[in-house]
Amino acid sequence: MAFLKRSPWILHYDASSCNGCDIEVLACLTPLYDVERFGIINTGNPKHADILMITGGINELNRAVVKNLYEQMPEPKVVVAIGICAATGGIFRECYNIAGGVDKVIPVDVYVPGCAARPEMIIDGVVKALGILEEKRAKMTGSAQAKEETRHAAEAGEST
Amino acid sequence: MPERIIVPFGPQHPVLPEPIHLDLVLEDETVVEAIPSIGYIHRGLERLIEKREFTEYVYVAERICGICSFMHALCYSQGIEEIMKIEVPDRARYLRTIWSETSRLHSHLLWLGLFADGMGFENLFMRSWRLRESVLDVLEDTSGGRVIQGTCKVGGVRRDIGAEKLAEMHRALDPFEEQCRDLGDVFLNDETVKYRLQGLGVVGKDDAYALGAVGPTVRASGVAIDHRETGYAAYGDLGFKPVVETAGDCYARCAVRVKEVYASIDLIRRAIDQIPEGPLDVKVRGTPDGEYFSRVEQPRGEVIHYLRGNGTKHLTRARIRTPTLANIPILVKMLPNAQLADVPVVVLSIDPCISCTER
């Protein structure tokens, strides 16, 4: 488990799925798959979460909720769209109330296919998301360092 | 008089895997009124019936809800079969019963786990879900899917369960039942569980009946309504008695489900004993012309599929009334006088399945 340097916390939201993917997300956290042993915890609070796991497509009412949850999460953050509905709307894409996949509203980093997505695939998706999370973190700290350096340089320039 | 405040509950809430929103009107810590609002996962799949052929719609029906998926497909198929006067082979009826009851086991164990989580009993949550995984293994073995089976179709079933597999299932039932009884013992006899649940969210027999509640929720209030008694699929051959409790509180609702787990194991055992040999399906000829109210007892209660066809490949109307929708009025009745901290437990006690409700 060398790739796991931190304990990422998960926020799960059901946009408009049939429940199938949701119970598989929960199955990942319970015995048999049990990702909690790696410190991956399902939190109910978006402000504590690093990974947003979202199932189902976007409809008119949940559009604002999804956006709000995403915006409340602190940077760096990644979004994992679970199941075919979250990717494109899936079997429901022709329904009058479905606007499409989650990427209509928020940027998605990893797509997990399947109907319903299997726990193994979900875990795979999360592992992939962790890599992206690390990259984003490195970029953030990188740019923060760069900013710091330019500030120092500017200060040094002023004092001389 | 204390000041009234409104606390929003949901749509995204730690205790609910699915979004439902309640506006809770409180006086201090006590709930005075609960105002539900739904629609966060409405997809509009009833109208999809105009775009899919009637035999294809089974796939959509399965995805109304990922937990009782098999039973939605069963309810839809039975409706079409009734309209088209299709006689389903005996073996298919038995296999449908076996899959239905296996789904019920997985659904009830799932609920028991979530309920334990809701009342803060994390260990019991994990135990229930571990037990549930063995049910899912059986479902995956026999159908290929863990939560969406895809085995039911108009005119019969798509797959057979071989004699060897049936025997293996039968053998596995005994140790499984023992584990379930160990688990059920905690739910029914543990002092802390009793202390948390007894006397909470009480609804009397008359109220439960008048509000049109269904499933374990109404049976916990002493009303013996269970649609399996009408003997669809193979239930008529197997003999079946509904599980009834009388207290009408959260503990009674929990007890009904625990005892239904035992009843389901018994039904599966008898179905495996009696299953006849024979074909799995009949060929579907023609198109549905007519209308029918198809009803099936799901883990959460009775589901109704109203189907109407006009002799073309596409039905003209489908209306799906799911058990949770029928149970929301009784939930609104349960919440007043509950403490704010007890709200998650009371909400979970009706086993809400929002995906079903909003279709």
Chai-1 contact restraints between the chains, C-beta under 6 A:
chainA,res_idxA,chainB,res_idxB,connection_type,confidence,min_distance_angstrom,max_distance_angstrom,comment,restraint_id
A,Y13,B,Q12,contact,1.0,0.0,6.0,A-B,restraint_1
A,D14,B,E18,contact,1.0,0.0,6.0,A-B,restraint_2
A,D14,B,P19,contact,1.0,0.0,6.0,A-B,restraint_3
A,S16,B,I41,contact,1.0,0.0,6.0,A-B,restraint_4
A,S16,B,R43,contact,1.0,0.0,6.0,A-B,restraint_5
A,C18,B,R63,contact,1.0,0.0,6.0,A-B,restraint_6
A,C18,B,C65,contact,1.0,0.0,6.0,A-B,restraint_7
A,C18,B,G66,contact,1.0,0.0,6.0,A-B,restraint_8
A,C18,B,S355,contact,1.0,0.0,6.0,A-B,restraint_9
A,N19,B,C65,contact,1.0,0.0,6.0,A-B,restraint_10
A,N19,B,G66,contact,1.0,0.0,6.0,A-B,restraint_11
A,N19,B,I67,contact,1.0,0.0,6.0,A-B,restraint_12
A,N19,B,S355,contact,1.0,0.0,6.0,A-B,restraint_13
A,G20,B,G66,contact,1.0,0.0,6.0,A-B,restraint_14
A,G20,B,V147,contact,1.0,0.0,6.0,A-B,restraint_15
A,G20,B,I148,contact,1.0,0.0,6.0,A-B,restraint_16
A,D22,B,P17,contact,1.0,0.0,6.0,A-B,restraint_17
A,T30,B,M126,contact,1.0,0.0,6.0,A-B,restraint_18
A,T30,B,W129,contact,1.0,0.0,6.0,A-B,restraint_19
A,P31,B,M126,contact,1.0,0.0,6.0,A-B,restraint_20
A,P31,B,R130,contact,1.0,0.0,6.0,A-B,restraint_21
A,L32,B,E133,contact,1.0,0.0,6.0,A-B,restraint_22
A,G44,B,P14,contact,1.0,0.0,6.0,A-B,restraint_23
A,L61,B,G39,contact,1.0,0.0,6.0,A-B,restraint_24
A,L61,B,Y40,contact,1.0,0.0,6.0,A-B,restraint_25
A,N62,B,Y40,contact,1.0,0.0,6.0,A-B,restraint_26
A,V65,B,P11,contact,1.0,0.0,6.0,A-B,restraint_27
A,I91,B,R63,contact,1.0,0.0,6.0,A-B,restraint_28
A,F92,B,R43,contact,1.0,0.0,6.0,A-B,restraint_29
A,E94,B,K51,contact,1.0,0.0,6.0,A-B,restraint_30
A,C95,B,R43,contact,1.0,0.0,6.0,A-B,restraint_31
A,C95,B,G44,contact,1.0,0.0,6.0,A-B,restraint_32
A,C95,B,L45,contact,1.0,0.0,6.0,A-B,restraint_33
A,C95,B,L48,contact,1.0,0.0,6.0,A-B,restraint_34
A,Y96,B,G44,contact,1.0,0.0,6.0,A-B,restraint_35
A,Y96,B,R47,contact,1.0,0.0,6.0,A-B,restraint_36
A,N97,B,H42,contact,1.0,0.0,6.0,A-B,restraint_37
A,N97,B,R43,contact,1.0,0.0,6.0,A-B,restraint_38
A,N97,B,G44,contact,1.0,0.0,6.0,A-B,restraint_39
A,I98,B,R43,contact,1.0,0.0,6.0,A-B,restraint_40
A,A116,B,G66,contact,1.0,0.0,6.0,A-B,restraint_41
A,A116,B,V147,contact,1.0,0.0,6.0,A-B,restraint_42
A,A116,B,I148,contact,1.0,0.0,6.0,A-B,restraint_43
